[in-house]
């Protein structure tokens, strides 16, 4: 039962943080002039890059924390602050970071990282691994990456079906849920510290 609960909580949190709906308009605009095969390849590459980075920190994140002498509670608080800032970007449309890159690097630089696997996901997989163990977080990571891959691969169809306004609204709702998760991480870090 704990494994199932850990999987569900991890899957929901990782999907919210990745927020492929927020990445979708960026992905579509940067791949607009590409042929369908190139768009599909860009989506595949984005997920490969995102997954490589995610699993690197999932398996070695605790060792990296130890190497730098950072406590888990401090990392939770810092991670919660990062997630809160990300949620403010989504909900309020703030731009806290510049993202100027060439279209040729869309999958690697913009979509794979930092949009899908950025500081929020990196922080979360380390924390989730500590809370629930490796197995449920691996399964949840695969599920979240698969969902993001499906959304990117079928992005144009989703945009046409829902419309730009609906994609934007979903992204803002995800931003609010992300803000609540961020506050919870900070609370847990303070209690644990």
MODELLER restraints for C-alpha pairs under 7 A, 6 or more apart:
rsr = mdl.restraints
at = mdl.atoms
rsr.add(forms.Gaussian(group=physical.xy_distance, feature=features.Distance(at['CA:3:A'], at['CA:136:A']), mean=5.89, stdev=0.5))
rsr.add(forms.Gaussian(group=physical.xy_distance, feature=features.Distance(at['CA:6:A'], at['CA:132:A']), mean=5.29, stdev=0.5))
rsr.add(forms.Gaussian(group=physical.xy_distance, feature=features.Distance(at['CA:6:A'], at['CA:136:A']), mean=5.80, stdev=0.5))
rsr.add(forms.Gaussian(group=physical.xy_distance, feature=features.Distance(at['CA:7:A'], at['CA:136:A']), mean=4.44, stdev=0.5))
rsr.add(forms.Gaussian(group=physical.xy_distance, feature=features.Distance(at['CA:7:A'], at['CA:137:A']), mean=6.12, stdev=0.5))
rsr.add(forms.Gaussian(group=physical.xy_distance, feature=features.Distance(at['CA:7:A'], at['CA:139:A']), mean=6.81, stdev=0.5))
rsr.add(forms.Gaussian(group=physical.xy_distance, feature=features.Distance(at['CA:7:A'], at['CA:140:A']), mean=5.50, stdev=0.5))
rsr.add(forms.Gaussian(group=physical.xy_distance, feature=features.Distance(at['CA:10:A'], at['CA:128:A']), mean=6.58, stdev=0.5))
rsr.add(forms.Gaussian(group=physical.xy_distance, feature=features.Distance(at['CA:10:A'], at['CA:137:A']), mean=6.03, stdev=0.5))
rsr.add(forms.Gaussian(group=physical.xy_distance, feature=features.Distance(at['CA:10:A'], at['CA:140:A']), mean=5.71, stdev=0.5))
rsr.add(forms.Gaussian(group=physical.xy_distance, feature=features.Distance(at['CA:11:A'], at['CA:140:A']), mean=4.35, stdev=0.5))
rsr.add(forms.Gaussian(group=physical.xy_distance, feature=features.Distance(at['CA:11:A'], at['CA:141:A']), mean=6.60, stdev=0.5))
rsr.add(forms.Gaussian(group=physical.xy_distance, feature=features.Distance(at['CA:11:A'], at['CA:143:A']), mean=6.72, stdev=0.5))
rsr.add(forms.Gaussian(group=physical.xy_distance, feature=features.Distance(at['CA:11:A'], at['CA:144:A']), mean=6.01, stdev=0.5))
rsr.add(forms.Gaussian(group=physical.xy_distance, feature=features.Distance(at['CA:14:A'], at['CA:121:A']), mean=6.44, stdev=0.5))
rsr.add(forms.Gaussian(group=physical.xy_distance, feature=features.Distance(at['CA:14:A'], at['CA:141:A']), mean=6.95, stdev=0.5))
rsr.add(forms.Gaussian(group=physical.xy_distance, feature=features.Distance(at['CA:14:A'], at['CA:144:A']), mean=6.23, stdev=0.5))
rsr.add(forms.Gaussian(group=physical.xy_distance, feature=features.Distance(at['CA:15:A'], at['CA:144:A']), mean=5.09, stdev=0.5))
rsr.add(forms.Gaussian(group=physical.xy_distance, feature=features.Distance(at['CA:16:A'], at['CA:174:A']), mean=5.85, stdev=0.5))
rsr.add(forms.Gaussian(group=physical.xy_distance, feature=features.Distance(at['CA:16:A'], at['CA:178:A']), mean=6.17, stdev=0.5))
rsr.add(forms.Gaussian(group=physical.xy_distance, feature=features.Distance(at['CA:17:A'], at['CA:120:A']), mean=6.38, stdev=0.5))
rsr.add(forms.Gaussian(group=physical.xy_distance, feature=features.Distance(at['CA:17:A'], at['CA:121:A']), mean=6.26, stdev=0.5))
rsr.add(forms.Gaussian(group=physical.xy_distance, feature=features.Distance(at['CA:17:A'], at['CA:178:A']), mean=6.49, stdev=0.5))
rsr.add(forms.Gaussian(group=physical.xy_distance, feature=features.Distance(at['CA:18:A'], at['CA:115:A']), mean=6.81, stdev=0.5))
rsr.add(forms.Gaussian(group=physical.xy_distance, feature=features.Distance(at['CA:18:A'], at['CA:116:A']), mean=4.52, stdev=0.5))
rsr.add(forms.Gaussian(group=physical.xy_distance, feature=features.Distance(at['CA:18:A'], at['CA:117:A']), mean=6.44, stdev=0.5))
rsr.add(forms.Gaussian(group=physical.xy_distance, feature=features.Distance(at['CA:18:A'], at['CA:121:A']), mean=6.84, stdev=0.5))
rsr.add(forms.Gaussian(group=physical.xy_distance, feature=features.Distance(at['CA:19:A'], at['CA:171:A']), mean=6.97, stdev=0.5))
rsr.add(forms.Gaussian(group=physical.xy_distance, feature=features.Distance(at['CA:19:A'], at['CA:174:A']), mean=6.99, stdev=0.5))
rsr.add(forms.Gaussian(group=physical.xy_distance, feature=features.Distance(at['CA:20:A'], at['CA:116:A']), mean=6.81, stdev=0.5))
rsr.add(forms.Gaussian(group=physical.xy_distance, feature=features.Distance(at['CA:20:A'], at['CA:148:A']), mean=5.33, stdev=0.5))
rsr.add(forms.Gaussian(group=physical.xy_distance, feature=features.Distance(at['CA:20:A'], at['CA:151:A']), mean=6.70, stdev=0.5))
rsr.add(forms.Gaussian(group=physical.xy_distance, feature=features.Distance(at['CA:21:A'], at['CA:167:A']), mean=6.22, stdev=0.5))
rsr.add(forms.Gaussian(group=physical.xy_distance, feature=features.Distance(at['CA:21:A'], at['CA:171:A']), mean=5.70, stdev=0.5))
rsr.add(forms.Gaussian(group=physical.xy_distance, feature=features.Distance(at['CA:22:A'], at['CA:171:A']), mean=5.30, stdev=0.5))
rsr.add(forms.Gaussian(group=physical.xy_distance, feature=features.Distance(at['CA:23:A'], at['CA:111:A']), mean=6.61, stdev=0.5))
rsr.add(forms.Gaussian(group=physical.xy_distance, feature=features.Distance(at['CA:23:A'], at['CA:115:A']), mean=6.33, stdev=0.5))
rsr.add(forms.Gaussian(group=physical.xy_distance, feature=features.Distance(at['CA:24:A'], at['CA:152:A']), mean=6.42, stdev=0.5))
rsr.add(forms.Gaussian(group=physical.xy_distance, feature=features.Distance(at['CA:24:A'], at['CA:155:A']), mean=6.34, stdev=0.5))
rsr.add(forms.Gaussian(group=physical.xy_distance, feature=features.Distance(at['CA:27:A'], at['CA:111:A']), mean=6.81, stdev=0.5))
rsr.add(forms.Gaussian(group=physical.xy_distance, feature=features.Distance(at['CA:30:A'], at['CA:103:A']), mean=5.77, stdev=0.5))
rsr.add(forms.Gaussian(group=physical.xy_distance, feature=features.Distance(at['CA:30:A'], at['CA:106:A']), mean=6.63, stdev=0.5))
rsr.add(forms.Gaussian(group=physical.xy_distance, feature=features.Distance(at['CA:31:A'], at['CA:39:A']), mean=6.00, stdev=0.5))
rsr.add(forms.Gaussian(group=physical.xy_distance, feature=features.Distance(at['CA:40:A'], at['CA:153:A']), mean=5.71, stdev=0.5))
rsr.add(forms.Gaussian(group=physical.xy_distance, feature=features.Distance(at['CA:42:A'], at['CA:107:A']), mean=5.06, stdev=0.5))
rsr.add(forms.Gaussian(group=physical.xy_distance, feature=features.Distance(at['CA:43:A'], at['CA:107:A']), mean=6.51, stdev=0.5))
rsr.add(forms.Gaussian(group=physical.xy_distance, feature=features.Distance(at['CA:43:A'], at['CA:149:A']), mean=6.52, stdev=0.5))
rsr.add(forms.Gaussian(group=physical.xy_distance, feature=features.Distance(at['CA:43:A'], at['CA:152:A']), mean=5.73, stdev=0.5))
rsr.add(forms.Gaussian(group=physical.xy_distance, feature=features.Distance(at['CA:43:A'], at['CA:153:A']), mean=5.87, stdev=0.5))
rsr.add(forms.Gaussian(group=physical.xy_distance, feature=features.Distance(at['CA:45:A'], at['CA:107:A']), mean=5.63, stdev=0.5))
rsr.add(forms.Gaussian(group=physical.xy_distance, feature=features.Distance(at['CA:45:A'], at['CA:108:A']), mean=6.78, stdev=0.5))
rsr.add(forms.Gaussian(group=physical.xy_distance, feature=features.Distance(at['CA:46:A'], at['CA:107:A']), mean=4.26, stdev=0.5))
rsr.add(forms.Gaussian(group=physical.xy_distance, feature=features.Distance(at['CA:46:A'], at['CA:108:A']), mean=5.62, stdev=0.5))
rsr.add(forms.Gaussian(group=physical.xy_distance, feature=features.Distance(at['CA:46:A'], at['CA:111:A']), mean=5.65, stdev=0.5))
rsr.add(forms.Gaussian(group=physical.xy_distance, feature=features.Distance(at['CA:46:A'], at['CA:112:A']), mean=4.06, stdev=0.5))
rsr.add(forms.Gaussian(group=physical.xy_distance, feature=features.Distance(at['CA:47:A'], at['CA:112:A']), mean=5.89, stdev=0.5))
rsr.add(forms.Gaussian(group=physical.xy_distance, feature=features.Distance(at['CA:47:A'], at['CA:145:A']), mean=6.56, stdev=0.5))
rsr.add(forms.Gaussian(group=physical.xy_distance, feature=features.Distance(at['CA:47:A'], at['CA:149:A']), mean=6.16, stdev=0.5))
rsr.add(forms.Gaussian(group=physical.xy_distance, feature=features.Distance(at['CA:49:A'], at['CA:108:A']), mean=6.19, stdev=0.5))
rsr.add(forms.Gaussian(group=physical.xy_distance, feature=features.Distance(at['CA:49:A'], at['CA:112:A']), mean=5.18, stdev=0.5))
rsr.add(forms.Gaussian(group=physical.xy_distance, feature=features.Distance(at['CA:50:A'], at['CA:112:A']), mean=4.47, stdev=0.5))
rsr.add(forms.Gaussian(group=physical.xy_distance, feature=features.Distance(at['CA:50:A'], at['CA:113:A']), mean=6.05, stdev=0.5))
rsr.add(forms.Gaussian(group=physical.xy_distance, feature=features.Distance(at['CA:50:A'], at['CA:116:A']), mean=6.12, stdev=0.5))
rsr.add(forms.Gaussian(group=physical.xy_distance, feature=features.Distance(at['CA:50:A'], at['CA:117:A']), mean=5.00, stdev=0.5))
rsr.add(forms.Gaussian(group=physical.xy_distance, feature=features.Distance(at['CA:51:A'], at['CA:145:A']), mean=6.91, stdev=0.5))
rsr.add(forms.Gaussian(group=physical.xy_distance, feature=features.Distance(at['CA:53:A'], at['CA:117:A']), mean=6.83, stdev=0.5))
rsr.add(forms.Gaussian(group=physical.xy_distance, feature=features.Distance(at['CA:54:A'], at['CA:117:A']), mean=6.30, stdev=0.5))
rsr.add(forms.Gaussian(group=physical.xy_distance, feature=features.Distance(at['CA:54:A'], at['CA:122:A']), mean=6.12, stdev=0.5))
rsr.add(forms.Gaussian(group=physical.xy_distance, feature=features.Distance(at['CA:57:A'], at['CA:122:A']), mean=6.09, stdev=0.5))
rsr.add(forms.Gaussian(group=physical.xy_distance, feature=features.Distance(at['CA:57:A'], at['CA:126:A']), mean=6.68, stdev=0.5))
rsr.add(forms.Gaussian(group=physical.xy_distance, feature=features.Distance(at['CA:58:A'], at['CA:125:A']), mean=5.38, stdev=0.5))
rsr.add(forms.Gaussian(group=physical.xy_distance, feature=features.Distance(at['CA:58:A'], at['CA:126:A']), mean=5.60, stdev=0.5))
rsr.add(forms.Gaussian(group=physical.xy_distance, feature=features.Distance(at['CA:58:A'], at['CA:129:A']), mean=6.98, stdev=0.5))
rsr.add(forms.Gaussian(group=physical.xy_distance, feature=features.Distance(at['CA:61:A'], at['CA:126:A']), mean=5.60, stdev=0.5))
rsr.add(forms.Gaussian(group=physical.xy_distance, feature=features.Distance(at['CA:62:A'], at['CA:126:A']), mean=6.58, stdev=0.5))
rsr.add(forms.Gaussian(group=physical.xy_distance, feature=features.Distance(at['CA:73:A'], at['CA:189:A']), mean=4.36, stdev=0.5))
rsr.add(forms.Gaussian(group=physical.xy_distance, feature=features.Distance(at['CA:73:A'], at['CA:190:A']), mean=6.85, stdev=0.5))
rsr.add(forms.Gaussian(group=physical.xy_distance, feature=features.Distance(at['CA:73:A'], at['CA:192:A']), mean=5.78, stdev=0.5))
rsr.add(forms.Gaussian(group=physical.xy_distance, feature=features.Distance(at['CA:73:A'], at['CA:193:A']), mean=5.19, stdev=0.5))
rsr.add(forms.Gaussian(group=physical.xy_distance, feature=features.Distance(at['CA:74:A'], at['CA:189:A']), mean=6.40, stdev=0.5))
rsr.add(forms.Gaussian(group=physical.xy_distance, feature=features.Distance(at['CA:76:A'], at['CA:127:A']), mean=6.78, stdev=0.5))
rsr.add(forms.Gaussian(group=physical.xy_distance, feature=features.Distance(at['CA:76:A'], at['CA:185:A']), mean=5.73, stdev=0.5))
rsr.add(forms.Gaussian(group=physical.xy_distance, feature=features.Distance(at['CA:76:A'], at['CA:186:A']), mean=6.13, stdev=0.5))
rsr.add(forms.Gaussian(group=physical.xy_distance, feature=features.Distance(at['CA:76:A'], at['CA:189:A']), mean=5.03, stdev=0.5))
rsr.add(forms.Gaussian(group=physical.xy_distance, feature=features.Distance(at['CA:77:A'], at['CA:185:A']), mean=6.32, stdev=0.5))
rsr.add(forms.Gaussian(group=physical.xy_distance, feature=features.Distance(at['CA:77:A'], at['CA:186:A']), mean=4.38, stdev=0.5))
rsr.add(forms.Gaussian(group=physical.xy_distance, feature=features.Distance(at['CA:77:A'], at['CA:189:A']), mean=5.14, stdev=0.5))
rsr.add(forms.Gaussian(group=physical.xy_distance, feature=features.Distance(at['CA:79:A'], at['CA:120:A']), mean=6.61, stdev=0.5))
rsr.add(forms.Gaussian(group=physical.xy_distance, feature=features.Distance(at['CA:79:A'], at['CA:123:A']), mean=5.46, stdev=0.5))
rsr.add(forms.Gaussian(group=physical.xy_distance, feature=features.Distance(at['CA:80:A'], at['CA:182:A']), mean=4.24, stdev=0.5))
rsr.add(forms.Gaussian(group=physical.xy_distance, feature=features.Distance(at['CA:80:A'], at['CA:183:A']), mean=6.23, stdev=0.5))
rsr.add(forms.Gaussian(group=physical.xy_distance, feature=features.Distance(at['CA:80:A'], at['CA:185:A']), mean=5.01, stdev=0.5))
rsr.add(forms.Gaussian(group=physical.xy_distance, feature=features.Distance(at['CA:80:A'], at['CA:186:A']), mean=5.03, stdev=0.5))
rsr.add(forms.Gaussian(group=physical.xy_distance, feature=features.Distance(at['CA:81:A'], at['CA:182:A']), mean=6.60, stdev=0.5))
rsr.add(forms.Gaussian(group=physical.xy_distance, feature=features.Distance(at['CA:82:A'], at['CA:120:A']), mean=6.32, stdev=0.5))
rsr.add(forms.Gaussian(group=physical.xy_distance, feature=features.Distance(at['CA:83:A'], at['CA:120:A']), mean=5.47, stdev=0.5))
rsr.add(forms.Gaussian(group=physical.xy_distance, feature=features.Distance(at['CA:83:A'], at['CA:178:A']), mean=6.83, stdev=0.5))
rsr.add(forms.Gaussian(group=physical.xy_distance, feature=features.Distance(at['CA:83:A'], at['CA:179:A']), mean=6.78, stdev=0.5))
rsr.add(forms.Gaussian(group=physical.xy_distance, feature=features.Distance(at['CA:83:A'], at['CA:182:A']), mean=5.25, stdev=0.5))
rsr.add(forms.Gaussian(group=physical.xy_distance, feature=features.Distance(at['CA:84:A'], at['CA:179:A']), mean=5.10, stdev=0.5))
rsr.add(forms.Gaussian(group=physical.xy_distance, feature=features.Distance(at['CA:84:A'], at['CA:182:A']), mean=5.25, stdev=0.5))
rsr.add(forms.Gaussian(group=physical.xy_distance, feature=features.Distance(at['CA:87:A'], at['CA:175:A']), mean=4.54, stdev=0.5))
rsr.add(forms.Gaussian(group=physical.xy_distance, feature=features.Distance(at['CA:87:A'], at['CA:176:A']), mean=6.51, stdev=0.5))
rsr.add(forms.Gaussian(group=physical.xy_distance, feature=features.Distance(at['CA:87:A'], at['CA:178:A']), mean=5.70, stdev=0.5))
rsr.add(forms.Gaussian(group=physical.xy_distance, feature=features.Distance(at['CA:87:A'], at['CA:179:A']), mean=5.27, stdev=0.5))
rsr.add(forms.Gaussian(group=physical.xy_distance, feature=features.Distance(at['CA:88:A'], at['CA:94:A']), mean=6.55, stdev=0.5))
rsr.add(forms.Gaussian(group=physical.xy_distance, feature=features.Distance(at['CA:89:A'], at['CA:95:A']), mean=5.97, stdev=0.5))
rsr.add(forms.Gaussian(group=physical.xy_distance, feature=features.Distance(at['CA:90:A'], at['CA:171:A']), mean=6.58, stdev=0.5))
rsr.add(forms.Gaussian(group=physical.xy_distance, feature=features.Distance(at['CA:90:A'], at['CA:172:A']), mean=5.61, stdev=0.5))
rsr.add(forms.Gaussian(group=physical.xy_distance, feature=features.Distance(at['CA:90:A'], at['CA:175:A']), mean=5.13, stdev=0.5))
rsr.add(forms.Gaussian(group=physical.xy_distance, feature=features.Distance(at['CA:91:A'], at['CA:172:A']), mean=4.72, stdev=0.5))
rsr.add(forms.Gaussian(group=physical.xy_distance, feature=features.Distance(at['CA:91:A'], at['CA:175:A']), mean=5.32, stdev=0.5))
rsr.add(forms.Gaussian(group=physical.xy_distance, feature=features.Distance(at['CA:91:A'], at['CA:176:A']), mean=6.57, stdev=0.5))
rsr.add(forms.Gaussian(group=physical.xy_distance, feature=features.Distance(at['CA:128:A'], at['CA:137:A']), mean=6.61, stdev=0.5))
rsr.add(forms.Gaussian(group=physical.xy_distance, feature=features.Distance(at['CA:129:A'], at['CA:137:A']), mean=6.20, stdev=0.5))
rsr.add(forms.Gaussian(group=physical.xy_distance, feature=features.Distance(at['CA:159:A'], at['CA:167:A']), mean=6.91, stdev=0.5))
